[in-house]
Amino acid sequence: MAAPAAGLISVFSSPQELGASLAQLVVQRAACCLDGPRGRFTLGLSGGSLVSMLARDLPAAAAAAAGPASLARWTLGFCDERLVPFEHAESTYGLYRTHLLSKLPVPDSQVITINPQLPVEAAAEDYAKKLRQAFQGDSIPVFDLLLLGVGPDGHTCSLFPDHPLLQERDRIVAPVSDSPKPPPQRVTLTLPVLNAARTVVFVVTGEGKAAVLKRILEDKDSEPLPAALVQPHTGTLCWLLDEAAARLLSVPFEKHSTL
């Protein structure tokens, strides 16, 4: 069950096949990083359908490929987070803690979260401070792998169309107090961090994303959607789609099967 080659648009017959290949991609990327000079693996997670997808396939894949000793050298962060208590149904970290981290024993000290008890501006500053501590030596945090999603409006993380944060160049983390999608208060990585990553993988499933995917991947908008602005400067960009999400695409893509 080989992971798809980086830099490609890869299409799978179902979300289940996509999820199995995504898990292999994560553990293969982790193995390369752990064997490298830095000896650690940094992974940025997004919410939505990614939570259940990773919870289903990643623990077994990681256990088979690595084991607990290697997981101790993983560092997890979150690409964006809702400013709600971790017990709240909208908390991305809360969902991962319940569904994935209960089965994937990454040490708590290696999981970087916001402080949801702070006001949104202070929560963003606090999260940025934690990231700088975890990525000492990097002027901008450089994640080994970021897993991103796309909303029907083309947003990614909590970077929404026509929002001033799309012009942010200095801050690595920004507060959002006016999200058009509830809850309104959020903390998000900014485009400079997304574009500094070594590998960025967009994971998109469902017919409801087909139109926006065609616009992102094929149209040359004068004002590109937020997801289209993710173009890693020196890293690799990869799109993993199911057939429903890819149904309107006319650009070349690779069809994959994990069977």
Sine and cosine of phi, psi and omega as CSV:
sin_phi,cos_phi,sin_psi,cos_psi,sin_omega,cos_omega
0.00,0.00,1.00,0.04,-0.08,-1.00
-1.00,0.09,0.63,-0.78,0.12,-0.99
-0.95,0.32,0.48,-0.88,0.00,-1.00
-0.93,0.37,0.46,-0.89,0.04,-1.00
-0.90,0.43,0.59,-0.81,-0.01,-1.00
-0.94,0.34,0.40,-0.92,0.06,-1.00
0.99,0.10,0.10,1.00,-0.05,-1.00
-0.92,-0.39,0.34,-0.94,0.27,-0.96
-1.00,-0.03,0.91,-0.42,-0.07,-1.00
-0.92,-0.38,0.76,-0.65,-0.08,-1.00
-0.88,-0.48,0.72,-0.69,-0.03,-1.00
-0.88,-0.48,0.45,-0.90,-0.08,-1.00
-0.94,0.33,-0.36,0.93,-0.03,-1.00
-0.44,-0.90,0.36,-0.93,0.10,-1.00
-0.87,0.50,-0.50,0.87,-0.01,-1.00
-0.92,0.40,-0.69,0.72,0.04,-1.00
-0.92,0.38,-0.62,0.79,0.05,-1.00
-0.87,0.50,-0.72,0.69,-0.05,-1.00
-0.88,0.48,-0.64,0.77,0.02,-1.00
-0.90,0.44,-0.65,0.76,0.01,-1.00
-0.95,0.31,-0.59,0.81,0.06,-1.00
-0.87,0.48,-0.68,0.73,0.02,-1.00
-0.87,0.50,-0.67,0.75,0.04,-1.00
-0.91,0.42,-0.63,0.78,0.03,-1.00
-0.88,0.48,-0.69,0.73,-0.01,-1.00
-0.89,0.46,-0.75,0.66,-0.08,-1.00
-0.94,0.33,-0.53,0.85,0.06,-1.00
-0.93,0.37,-0.66,0.75,0.05,-1.00
-0.90,0.43,-0.65,0.76,0.03,-1.00
-0.88,0.48,-0.71,0.71,-0.03,-1.00
-0.87,0.49,-0.67,0.74,0.02,-1.00
-0.89,0.46,-0.67,0.75,-0.03,-1.00
-0.94,0.34,-0.65,0.76,-0.02,-1.00
-0.93,0.38,-0.48,0.88,0.05,-1.00
-0.99,0.12,-0.16,0.99,-0.05,-1.00
-0.99,0.10,-0.05,-1.00,-0.09,-1.00
-0.91,0.42,-0.46,0.89,-0.01,-1.00
-0.99,0.14,-0.43,0.90,0.10,-1.00
0.92,0.40,0.44,0.90,0.06,-1.00
-0.51,-0.86,0.22,-0.98,-0.05,-1.00
-0.74,-0.67,0.82,-0.57,-0.01,-1.00
-0.92,-0.40,0.82,-0.58,-0.13,-0.99
-0.80,-0.60,0.79,-0.61,0.08,-1.00
-0.97,-0.26,0.80,-0.61,-0.11,-0.99
-0.95,-0.31,0.58,-0.81,0.16,-0.99
-0.93,-0.37,0.23,-0.97,-0.07,-1.00
-1.00,-0.06,-0.56,-0.83,0.00,-1.00
0.94,0.34,-0.59,-0.80,-0.07,-1.00
-0.92,0.38,-0.27,0.96,0.03,-1.00
-0.87,0.49,-0.53,0.85,-0.05,-1.00
-0.87,0.49,-0.81,0.58,-0.04,-1.00
-0.93,0.37,-0.56,0.83,0.00,-1.00
-0.90,0.45,-0.74,0.68,0.00,-1.00
-0.94,0.33,-0.60,0.80,0.00,-1.00
-0.89,0.46,-0.54,0.84,-0.04,-1.00
-0.96,0.27,-0.62,0.78,-0.20,-0.98
-0.90,-0.44,-0.45,0.89,-0.15,-0.99
-0.95,0.30,-0.65,0.76,-0.04,-1.00
-0.84,0.54,-0.72,0.69,-0.01,-1.00
-0.92,0.39,-0.65,0.76,0.01,-1.00
-0.90,0.43,-0.66,0.75,0.00,-1.00
-0.93,0.37,-0.64,0.77,0.00,-1.00
-0.90,0.43,-0.63,0.77,-0.01,-1.00
-0.94,0.33,-0.56,0.83,-0.10,-0.99
-1.00,-0.04,-0.44,0.90,-0.19,-0.98
-0.73,-0.69,-0.95,0.32,-0.08,-1.00
0.96,-0.27,0.15,-0.99,-0.10,-1.00
-0.86,0.52,-0.59,0.81,-0.03,-1.00
-0.89,0.46,-0.64,0.77,0.02,-1.00
-0.95,0.31,-0.61,0.79,0.00,-1.00
-0.89,0.46,-0.42,0.91,0.05,-1.00
-0.91,0.41,-0.27,0.96,0.02,-1.00
-0.96,-0.27,0.20,0.98,0.16,-0.99
-1.00,0.07,0.61,-0.80,0.17,-0.99
-0.84,-0.54,0.80,-0.60,-0.02,-1.00
-0.93,-0.36,0.70,-0.71,0.16,-0.99
-0.78,-0.62,0.02,-1.00,-0.04,-1.00
-0.81,-0.59,0.75,-0.67,-0.09,-1.00
-0.93,0.38,-0.53,0.85,0.19,-0.98
-0.39,-0.92,0.24,-0.97,-0.03,-1.00
-0.48,-0.88,0.54,-0.84,0.07,-1.00
-1.00,0.07,0.63,-0.78,-0.02,-1.00
-0.99,0.12,0.96,0.27,0.04,-1.00
-0.68,-0.73,0.35,-0.94,0.05,-1.00
-0.85,0.53,0.47,-0.88,-0.02,-1.00
-0.88,0.48,-0.40,0.92,0.02,-1.00
-0.98,0.18,-0.18,0.98,-0.05,-1.00
-0.95,0.30,0.55,-0.83,-0.03,-1.00
-0.90,0.43,-0.33,0.95,-0.02,-1.00
-1.00,-0.05,-0.02,1.00,-0.03,-1.00
-0.98,0.21,0.87,-0.49,0.02,-1.00
-0.90,0.44,-0.74,0.67,0.03,-1.00
-0.87,0.49,-0.65,0.76,0.01,-1.00
-0.86,0.51,-0.66,0.75,0.03,-1.00
-0.92,0.40,-0.69,0.73,0.03,-1.00
-0.91,0.42,-0.63,0.78,0.01,-1.00
-0.87,0.50,-0.66,0.75,-0.03,-1.00
-0.96,0.27,-0.72,0.69,-0.21,-0.98
-0.99,-0.13,-0.48,0.88,-0.05,-1.00
-0.92,-0.39,-0.80,0.60,-0.14,-0.99
-0.93,0.36,-0.31,0.95,0.12,-0.99
-0.93,0.36,-0.32,0.95,-0.01,-1.00
-0.91,-0.42,-0.15,0.99,-0.03,-1.00
-0.84,-0.54,0.99,-0.13,-0.21,-0.98
-0.98,0.22,0.89,0.45,0.18,-0.98
-0.97,0.24,0.77,-0.64,-0.03,-1.00
-0.83,0.55,0.63,-0.78,0.01,-1.00
-0.81,0.59,-0.57,0.82,-0.03,-1.00
-0.92,0.39,-0.27,0.96,-0.02,-1.00
-0.98,-0.19,0.11,0.99,0.02,-1.00
-0.94,-0.34,0.91,-0.42,-0.11,-0.99
-0.99,-0.10,0.87,-0.49,-0.05,-1.00
-0.80,-0.59,0.27,-0.96,0.15,-0.99
-0.97,0.25,0.21,-0.98,0.19,-0.98
-0.97,-0.22,0.98,-0.20,-0.12,-0.99
-0.95,0.30,-0.09,1.00,0.02,-1.00
-1.00,0.09,-0.20,0.98,-0.02,-1.00
-1.00,0.05,0.42,-0.91,0.19,-0.98
-0.86,0.50,0.37,-0.93,-0.18,-0.98
-0.87,0.50,-0.64,0.77,0.01,-1.00
-0.91,0.42,-0.69,0.73,0.01,-1.00
-0.93,0.36,-0.57,0.82,0.03,-1.00
-0.90,0.45,-0.64,0.77,0.03,-1.00
-0.91,0.40,-0.68,0.73,0.02,-1.00
-0.90,0.44,-0.65,0.76,0.00,-1.00
-0.91,0.42,-0.67,0.74,0.00,-1.00
-0.92,0.40,-0.65,0.76,0.04,-1.00
-0.88,0.48,-0.65,0.76,0.02,-1.00
-0.89,0.46,-0.69,0.73,0.01,-1.00
-0.89,0.45,-0.64,0.77,0.02,-1.00
-0.91,0.41,-0.66,0.75,0.01,-1.00
-0.90,0.45,-0.59,0.81,0.05,-1.00
-0.92,0.39,-0.63,0.78,-0.02,-1.00
-0.96,0.27,-0.45,0.89,-0.03,-1.00
-0.91,-0.42,0.73,0.68,0.00,-1.00
-0.86,0.50,0.69,-0.72,-0.04,-1.00
0.99,-0.16,-0.31,0.95,0.06,-1.00
-0.99,-0.12,0.81,-0.59,0.08,-1.00
-0.91,0.42,-0.57,0.82,0.16,-0.99
-0.81,-0.59,0.72,-0.69,0.02,-1.00
-0.82,0.58,0.77,-0.63,0.00,-1.00
-0.92,-0.38,0.98,-0.19,0.03,-1.00
-0.97,0.22,0.60,-0.80,0.11,-0.99
-0.93,0.37,-0.59,0.81,-0.04,-1.00
-0.49,-0.87,0.80,-0.61,0.13,-0.99
-0.91,-0.41,0.76,-0.65,0.08,-1.00
-0.96,-0.27,0.88,-0.47,-0.10,-1.00
-0.86,-0.50,0.43,-0.90,0.15,-0.99
-0.90,-0.43,0.04,-1.00,0.03,-1.00
-0.71,-0.71,0.75,-0.66,0.09,-1.00
-0.99,0.12,0.27,-0.96,0.02,-1.00
-0.86,0.51,-0.36,0.93,0.04,-1.00
-1.00,-0.05,0.04,1.00,0.00,-1.00
1.00,-0.01,0.09,1.00,0.03,-1.00
-0.97,0.25,0.43,-0.90,0.16,-0.99
-0.64,-0.77,0.46,-0.89,-0.23,-0.97
0.78,0.63,-0.68,-0.73,0.16,-0.99
-0.92,-0.39,0.71,0.71,0.07,-1.00
-0.96,-0.29,0.95,-0.33,-0.16,-0.99
-0.97,-0.26,0.41,-0.91,0.00,-1.00
-0.82,0.57,0.66,-0.75,0.08,-1.00
0.90,0.43,0.26,0.97,-0.02,-1.00
-1.00,0.05,0.60,-0.80,0.02,-1.00
-0.84,0.54,-0.43,0.90,-0.03,-1.00
-0.90,0.43,-0.30,0.95,0.05,-1.00
-0.92,0.39,-0.29,0.96,0.03,-1.00
-0.99,-0.13,-0.01,1.00,-0.05,-1.00
-0.91,0.42,0.77,-0.64,0.00,-1.00
-0.82,-0.57,-0.23,0.97,-0.12,-0.99
-0.97,-0.24,-0.74,0.67,-0.06,-1.00
-0.98,0.22,0.59,-0.81,0.08,-1.00
-1.00,0.01,-0.41,0.91,0.05,-1.00
-0.73,-0.68,0.64,-0.76,-0.03,-1.00
-0.74,-0.67,0.54,-0.84,0.12,-0.99
-0.99,0.13,0.53,-0.85,0.11,-0.99
-0.81,-0.59,0.86,-0.51,-0.01,-1.00
-0.92,-0.38,-0.05,1.00,-0.10,-1.00
-0.74,-0.67,0.64,0.77,-0.01,-1.00
-0.86,0.51,0.76,-0.65,0.05,-1.00
-0.94,0.34,-0.22,0.97,0.06,-1.00
-0.93,-0.38,0.81,-0.58,-0.05,-1.00
-0.93,0.37,0.43,-0.90,-0.07,1.00
-0.95,0.30,0.46,-0.89,-0.15,-0.99
-0.95,0.30,-0.46,0.89,-0.05,-1.00
-0.99,-0.14,0.80,-0.60,-0.07,-1.00
-0.55,-0.83,0.23,-0.97,0.11,-0.99
-0.80,-0.59,0.74,-0.67,-0.10,-0.99
-0.67,-0.74,0.56,-0.83,0.25,-0.97
-0.91,0.42,0.46,-0.89,-0.01,-1.00
-0.98,-0.20,0.20,-0.98,-0.02,-1.00
-0.84,0.54,-0.60,0.80,0.05,-1.00
-0.84,0.54,-0.58,0.81,0.04,-1.00
-0.96,0.27,-0.69,0.72,0.01,-1.00
-0.85,0.52,-0.65,0.76,-0.08,-1.00
-1.00,0.09,-0.05,1.00,0.09,-1.00
-1.00,-0.05,-0.18,0.98,-0.11,-0.99
-0.91,0.40,0.46,-0.89,0.04,-1.00
-0.96,0.27,-0.58,0.81,0.07,-1.00
-0.59,-0.80,0.73,-0.68,0.10,-0.99
-0.85,-0.53,0.79,-0.62,0.03,-1.00
-0.85,-0.52,0.88,-0.47,0.16,-0.99
-1.00,0.04,0.75,-0.66,0.03,-1.00
-0.88,-0.47,0.89,-0.45,-0.13,-0.99
-0.69,-0.72,0.80,-0.60,0.00,-1.00
-0.73,-0.69,0.43,-0.90,0.14,-0.99
0.99,-0.17,0.58,-0.81,-0.03,-1.00
-0.88,0.47,-0.47,0.88,-0.02,-1.00
-0.92,0.40,-0.24,0.97,0.02,-1.00
-0.98,-0.17,-0.04,1.00,-0.14,-0.99
-0.89,0.46,-0.71,0.70,-0.08,-1.00
-0.92,0.40,-0.69,0.73,-0.04,-1.00
-0.94,0.33,-0.53,0.85,0.05,-1.00
-0.90,0.43,-0.67,0.75,0.04,-1.00
-0.87,0.49,-0.66,0.75,0.01,-1.00
-0.91,0.43,-0.68,0.73,-0.04,-1.00
-0.92,0.39,-0.70,0.71,-0.16,-0.99
-1.00,0.00,-0.29,0.96,-0.10,-1.00
-0.83,-0.55,-0.52,0.85,-0.08,-1.00
-1.00,0.10,0.50,-0.87,0.08,-1.00
-0.95,-0.30,0.98,0.22,-0.04,-1.00
-0.95,0.32,0.61,-0.79,0.10,-0.99
-0.93,0.37,-0.48,0.88,0.10,-0.99
-0.83,-0.56,1.00,0.03,-0.10,-1.00
-0.88,0.48,0.51,-0.86,0.09,-1.00
-0.92,0.40,0.39,-0.92,-0.06,-1.00
-0.79,0.62,-0.70,0.72,-0.03,-1.00
-0.89,0.46,-0.51,0.86,0.01,-1.00
-0.95,0.30,-0.28,0.96,0.02,-1.00
-0.99,0.11,-0.12,0.99,0.05,-1.00
-0.99,0.12,0.97,-0.22,-0.03,-1.00
-0.64,-0.77,1.00,0.04,-0.08,-1.00
-0.79,0.62,0.72,-0.69,-0.11,-0.99
-0.90,0.44,-0.71,0.70,-0.01,-1.00
-0.81,-0.59,-0.07,1.00,-0.05,-1.00
-1.00,-0.04,-0.15,-0.99,-0.08,-1.00
-0.94,-0.34,0.65,-0.76,0.05,-1.00
-0.90,-0.43,0.74,-0.67,-0.05,-1.00
-0.66,-0.75,0.63,-0.78,0.04,-1.00
-0.90,-0.43,0.82,-0.57,0.10,-0.99
-0.93,-0.38,0.88,-0.47,-0.11,-0.99
-0.80,-0.61,0.43,-0.90,0.24,-0.97
-1.00,-0.09,0.17,-0.99,-0.09,-1.00
-0.88,0.48,-0.57,0.82,-0.02,-1.00
-0.90,0.43,-0.68,0.73,0.00,-1.00
-0.94,0.34,-0.51,0.86,-0.09,-1.00
-1.00,-0.02,0.07,1.00,-0.23,-0.97
-0.91,0.42,-0.38,0.93,-0.02,-1.00
-0.99,-0.14,-0.03,1.00,-0.10,-1.00
-0.96,0.26,0.64,-0.77,0.13,-0.99
-0.90,-0.43,-0.15,0.99,0.07,-1.00
-0.95,0.31,0.40,-0.92,0.00,-1.00
-0.90,0.44,0.60,-0.80,0.13,-0.99
-0.53,-0.85,0.28,-0.96,0.02,-1.00
-0.98,-0.20,0.74,-0.67,0.06,-1.00
-1.00,-0.01,0.79,-0.61,-0.05,-1.00
-0.87,-0.50,0.46,-0.89,0.15,-0.99
-0.63,-0.78,0.69,-0.73,0.03,-1.00
-0.99,-0.11,0.04,1.00,0.00,-1.00
-0.99,0.17,0.00,0.00,0.00,0.00
